[in-house]
Amino acid sequence: MFNAPPIPRLGYDHIFPDPKEAMEEGLLAYGGDLNPDRVLTAYRKGIFPWFNPGDPILWWSPNPRALLFPKQFKCSRSLRRTLRNKPHDIYFDRNFEAVIRHCSTVPREDQDGSWITKEMINTYLLLHQRGFAHSVEIYMDNQLVGGLYGVSIGSAFFGESMFTLRRDASKMAFYYLCEFAKIHGFDYIDCQMPTPHLESLGAVAVERDDFLDLLEISNFKRSVLGDWQEAWEGQKDAD
């Protein structure tokens, strides 16, 4: 009988196993903590934390990886109509905490509870304060109705989660994220695991080895740190 190799347990340092050694479904290691520096190290190596409340911290590097190249975003006719006809405002980093808390509480189909724990929220709030984590927010009638958040390192954006309170609001946030990414020269948006929904927006499945090659390049490119609203407004003024 075949015995699967043991899953490595992380120690106090921020050293991770080679992501190419992950199990078939992508599980690479467990343990450690969610110290922001450890989490940034993980992203730079193509690894991210994902676990259920009460479980040990699990670290993943799936194969294949879902990537969306900004110029390949698929804007459907219905989404174009929504963008054109529904009055809305777009902001970046206006209320990051509200976005991540909505992502942790808004019910989702086929999902019982949320993996966005209090500990995860605290870590990403710290990353936001340090200029690495960002939110894209859609407002209608001065109310936050949809958005997404993730981490930016080099010329890559690592998407984490999105929510919607009105039809198409999260897709609108994704559209504006791609517009921002095109303006500022981002290579790709990491969507982690392929799903039909992501594929409908233009994401493609990329072999892990190819993704890691892209990541090695994007890690060393110029990043957009700090308040993204300033970067967005500055570009609009330039135009």
Secondary structure, DSSP 8 states (H G I E B T S, - for coil): --------EE-SS-----GGG--TTSEEEEES---HHHHHHHHHTT-EE---TTS--EEE--SSEEEE-GGG----HHHHHHHHHS--EEEESSSHHHHHHHHHHS-BTTB-S-S--HHHHHHHHHHHHTT-EEEEEEEETTEEEEEEEEEEETTEEEEEEEEESSTTHHHHHHHHHHHHHHHTT--EEEEES--HHHHHTT-EEE-HHHHHHHHHHHTTS----S-HHHHHHHHHHH-
